Amino acid sequence: MSQNPLKHTTIALARAWNTWDGERPAEMVFLPLGLRVTPMAYAASTKRATFFKPGEGLRFGARAVDASQVEMQLAHAGTELDFVWQKIGPFDLTGRWQTKKLGEWGLRFWMVMALSSEDGVAWTYDRATETLSTNFGHRHVAVKSSQGPLMVTAHASLAGLAAEYEEHGYWHLASRATAGTVMAFRYHLEEMPELTIAVAIRDDATAARQRAAAILAVSAVQRATPLPWREVQGERSIEPPSDAQNALAAIRDVMGWNTVFDRINRRSYISLSRNWNQEKFGGFGVWLNDQQYSTYLVDMLDTEQAHENLNVVIAGQTPDRNLPCLLTAKDAWVDRSQLPIGSFLSWLMFLRNGSRPMLELAYATLLDNHDWWVRHRDGNKTGLVSFGNSPVGTGLYRGTNIGARDESSMDNSPMHDGARVDNATGTLNQWDVGLNSMLALDAEMLAQMARELGQTVAADRLEAEAATLKTRIQTEFWDEARGIFANKLWTGKFARSVTPTSFWPLLCGAASEAQAKRLLHHLDDPKSFGGAWGLPSVSRDDPAFKDNIYWRGRIWPPLNWTVWQGLKRYGFDAAATKLAAKSWALFSRAWDKDRHCAENYNADTGEVLDQPDTDGFYSWGALMPALALAEVMDVSAWTGWTLRNDGKDLAFGPVNTPIGSAHFAINDGVMTLSQHGNRVLSAALRGQLTNLRIHPGMLTAQVPPGLQAGAGITLYVRGQPRLVAARQAGRDIPAAATENCLRLTLAATGVQPEPLMVVFETA
C-alpha cells in the first residue's frame, strides 16, 4: 500500500467530509482518502432497495456549508426516518437515524450502512469488538455502531449490494463475511429504530478503534431525545427565526446541498442542481450564468468556496477569449457565451470580501470576455450587440436560432420570436435591450475593477464605452408609445414582447429620470408585470404568457434579482422592497412546505412543479431569499455596505461582511453588529445606514434622512479611545469616549442622507 494515499488534496480539511457524490446525496465521502459511507434502505413490501438518489425519497434538510452538520429526511415505501451527519472534528464522523413512521413491520425494513472506497481497499470486521477497520497507507479507519449490526456482508460493489436485496430479499446469508472491499452493516427497524454509527480516522489502528468507541460513548447520551430539526451549529438560537435568518439558512442549505465533487476535472463546485449533475450532464455541468450566481451566493457564507467556483468559471475560457455558455461531460457550447453579468457579481463579491487575489483572477478573463462581445456580436457594425453563434466547436444547436437564443439564458422567450439568425453575421437580426444594458454594466464594473487594480488606461476606455452605450440604450430602445424599453429588429421595428429585461436600463444606469418613473407603472400594472407574484418572464398581457412554459410566462429568480438591483440603483426603495417581499413570499411558500428551491414558478399560482420544465432544487433559486436578506443587510454597488432598521426585531448570522463573518440583530429599535460574540457597532436609529466602512481608528457612513436630533451610534473598540474627530455633514457632533467604546450623538438630518466620519486613537 502506498505511503502517500491522499486522493484529493485541494479541499480544506474542515470540508473533507462532505456529501460530495452527485448521485448519492445521503452519502458522506472523506475526499482525501476516497472513503465512502453510504446509507441504503430496503423495503420487503416493494422488494426495492434505494440509495436515496436525487428525487428518490430524500428531503434536503438544514445543513452547514462545510457539512459539519447535515440533516435530511429519508422516505422509502412508506417508511420515514430523520437522518443527521455530524462532524466532531475533521477526522471524526457520526451518522444517526431515528424512525418517524413505519410503512411495514420494522423487521422487514432494513437500513444498511455501506463502507467502501475509491480504490477498493480491503476492510476487516472484528466480531469481538464489532468494529470494521481498514487502512490507507499510514491512515487507519475504524467504524462502529451503537448496536452491533445484525449482519455484516461483503460485496463487489454498491450496485451488487442493492441487487442482492432485490433478487434475494433480506433473509439471504450467503454474503456474510468478515472481509471485503464493500462492506455492509445491516440493521432492521424493529430492532434498531434509531442508531448511531461512528467513523474515526487516525494514524494508528488502535487509536482509531478507541476513538470510534469514544465517539459512541459521548453520543449515547443524545439518543434518548428526538433528533432536532434546527439551525446548524455555529448559529445563535433565534426563536422564532426571523425572515432574514430563514433566508440566510435557505441560501446556506441550497449552496451546501448542490456542492459536489467533479471527479472528471477533480474539483469541488456548486452544481446548478445535483438532480442534473450525473443523469443530464454525465458528471459535471457548468452553465455560465448559473455558476456565476452560485459563486456570488456562496460568498455570503464561505469565501474559499466562492474562490473555488470562480476558478470553475475562469477555467472555461476559450482560445477566442469568451467564457462559454455551457460545458458538460457530454457537450461544450464554446460557440456562444451567456449574459456578461460576471463583472457585476465579482465586484459585489470584492466589496464584501475585499479579496484582491479574487479580483485579479476575475478581472483579466472578464475583460477578455467583454471585448469578445464587442468583436463578435456587433453583427452589422452599428455599435449595438445581438445574440448569436460563432463558427467554432461542435456544440449542439450551433448555428441555429435556438443556439443564438441560448446566449440570453432565456432560450424560448417570446422576446426572440420575431428574430432569426442572419447567416452573414451569425447573430440574430435583432438588437437586444437586455444584452446591451448588461454589456454597458459590464464595462462600468470592469472600469471599477481596473481602477482598483491601478489599470487607469483600461478604466478610462471602459468608462467611455459604458457612457456611449448607455446613451444609445436611452435613445434607441425606448418605445415611447408603450412607455417601456424593448428589443428592436434591425428593420427598426420594436419587438412585440417585453420581458423584465426591459427594466435592465435601470441596472446599467441608462434610463432617464422620466423613463425610470414610467417603468415603475409597469411593475404595478396587473396587465403588465404586476400581480400577486412577480415578475413574470413576459408581460401578462402577452399571448405567450399563458403558455406557462419555461421563459414564456413563468417567474425566474435571476430576473427578480436583477430588476431589484436596478430599482435600488435609482433609489426606488419602496418598489424594491415590494418586489423583494413578493419574491420572499413566493420562495418561502414552496420552501417551508416542500423544501423546494425552484428554478422557476407559475406566475399565476406560484406553484413549482406544475409542469415538467422546472427543477425543484436549483442553485439560482437562492437569489430569492438573497433579496429578503439584502433588504436588511446588503453589500451594494450603489450604497456600499448597508444596514437597515425598520424597527422590527430580528437576528441573523453568521454572514460574510466587509469586516469578516458577523451577526446582525435588531432589538427594541437598536441594531447591533457583532463578531465572535463581541459587539462591534450599535445604532439607535431608524432607516438605512449606508456606505458603512469600519477600519481601525475610523468609521465612515451615510446616516439616513429624517432623523431627529439625539439618535446614537456606539462603536466598540479595544482599550481607551481618544477622539480625534466626529463630524456629520462637515459639522462636529458630540462624542463620549469611555473604556472600550465611543458613543456618538447625531444631529437631525434633512431629506437626504448625510456623511458621518469618526476618527479616533486607542491607548
URFENDA-V621802 format. One record per helix or strand of 3 or more residues. SS is the DSSP state (@ for helix, = for strand). FROM is the first residue (numbers start at 1). TO is the last residue. If there is no record, write none. Layout:
BEGIN
SS:FROM:TO  SS:FROM:TO
END
This chain:
BEGIN
@:13:15  =:28:30  =:35:43  =:48:50  =:58:63  =:69:76  =:79:89  =:92:101  @:106:108  =:109:117  =:123:126  =:131:136  =:139:145  =:151:155  @:158:168  =:182:188  =:194:202  @:205:224  @:243:257  =:259:262  =:267:270  @:274:277  =:285:287  @:288:298  @:303:315  =:326:328  @:342:353  @:356:376  @:401:406  @:414:416  @:433:452  @:456:476  @:500:507  @:513:524  @:543:547  @:557:569  @:573:594  @:619:630  =:633:636  =:640:645  =:650:657  =:660:667  =:670:675  =:678:684  =:687:695  =:698:703  =:712:728  =:735:745  =:754:762
END
